[in-house]
Amino acid sequence: MSSNDQKRVLMLLSPQSYRNAAFLKAGERLGLDVIQVVDVPDALASEWGINNGVEFRKPEQAEKKLMDRLGSDPVNAVISLDDSATLLASKVAHRLNLPSNDPEAALAARDKWVMRQRLHEHGVPAPLAWRHDLDADPATIALDVRYPCVVKPNLLSGSRGVIRANDPDEFTIAFERTRQILVSEGFTNETAGILVEDYLPGIEVALEGILSEGKLQVLALFDKPDPLEGPFFEETIYTTPSRLSDDEQRAIATCTEEASAALGLRTGPVHAELRLNDMGPWIIEIAGRSIGGLCSTILEFGTGQSLEELILRHAIGEPISGAERGNDAVGVMMIPIPKAGMLREVCGVEEAKQVPGVTGVEISAPINHSIVPLPEGSSYLGFIFAKGDNVDDVEAALREAHDALEFRISSQIRLTADPVSPPSR
Ligand code: ADP
C-alpha cells in the first residue's frame, strides 16, 4: 500500500530485458511504488507466480486487462522499458490522461516502415526504403533493388535480421534469412514486413536524450568507433563524449529533434542512431526508449543519478533540467557472439578487470547454454565498462580488456534421431 504522497508507476517489463534491474533499482532509490507488469501469456504467468502478466504483442487486449486491474487506483506514470511495450504504455497513459506520447507516435517509433514514411513526409534525412510482405519473392525484387542495400525487419531490435546485400544473389539469401527470423518469432504478413533500404555510408553515432513537450535535452552522444559496414551490424564499442566537432554535434541534435517531431514523439526518453557523411546527419532509427543492454551503467548525472532515475523523475513530472553528465570519458563494449554453439567457459575475466580504466566486466551469457550470433541472435556475451580522462584511453582499455577474454564455444551436438517423431508402439 502506498502512502498518500508516494508516487505510483506502472512499469512494463519484458522478462528477458537487460534493463529491468536498473529501472527497478531506480524506482526503489526514488521511493516510488512500482507496479510491475510482465510480458507473459496468462498460462505462464500463473506458473511463474507473476501477478500482472499481459501480452505486449496484443496491445488492445493488454490495455483492457491493465485498465481493469488498475480500476480506480491512480498511477502517476506508465513506463515501458523497451520497444515491445511503448505502444501499450502510451495507450494506457492516454486512457489515464497522463502526459505521454500519442499512440500513433509510439507506433511510428516502433515500426521502421511507419518511421521511414513519417521521416520522408517531414523532410528529415533518412535512407529511402521499400516494404515487402514476408512471402514476397526475393528473386523478383532483387532485380529492382539499388545496391548496396540493407534488408531488415520492420519490427525487432538490436540489429536482428539487419543484413547488407551487395548484389542480387546476396539479396535473395538475406531476404530469406530475415524472413525466417520473423517467421520463427511468429510474425505473419499481417503483423510484420521486410524493408529494403538504400545502404547509407558514413560514421555512426547514438544519441541518448529526453523530450519535454517536444524539446530535446541531449543526455549523451556516443561515438561508435568500430566500422559498421555489414553484412551484419553488431554493436560493439560506444564512447562518450563524442569526438565530433561542436557543429556536427549540434546538427545531430537538431536532426534528432526534427525526427522526434516528425514521428510525433513529444515526451520521455529517446534513443537515436544516426549516420554522418558529407551530406550531414541521417536518421537510421529513433526509438521512444532509453539505450539498450547494460550500456546505461556508464552514465551518471548530477550527483550520481542513473539514467533510469532521470527517466522516472521526468515521467512523474519532476524537473530534470539541471542534470548534466560529468566530464569523465566513459565507454562500454557490448561483447558480440563470435559463433553459434554452446558457451562452455569464459577465461580471462579477472585479467580484463585489471586493465587500467576498466570499471567492470559483466558476462551475461549463461555457461552451458547455446548462444546464437547475429543476425539471428538477440543477446550479447556480456559487457565491458571503462572510464578515463579521454575517450582514446577509454577505447583502448575496452579493446585491451576484450583481448584478455577468451570464450570457449563448442559446436552443438546434433541428435541423430528425429526428436519430434512419436515413439513407435
Ligand atoms: P535495430 O533497431 O534492429 O537496431 P536498425 O535499423 O537500427 O535496426 O539497424 C541496425 C544497424 O544496422 C544500424 O545501427 C546501422 O549500423 C545498420 N543499418 C541499418 N540500416 C542501414 C542503412 N540503411 N544503411 C546503412 N546502415 C544501416
Residues whose N, C-alpha, C, O or C-beta is under 5 A from the ligand:
A	BS01	ADP	P127 V150 L156 S157 G158 S159 R160 V162 E197 D198 Y199 L200 L228 F233 E273 I284 E285
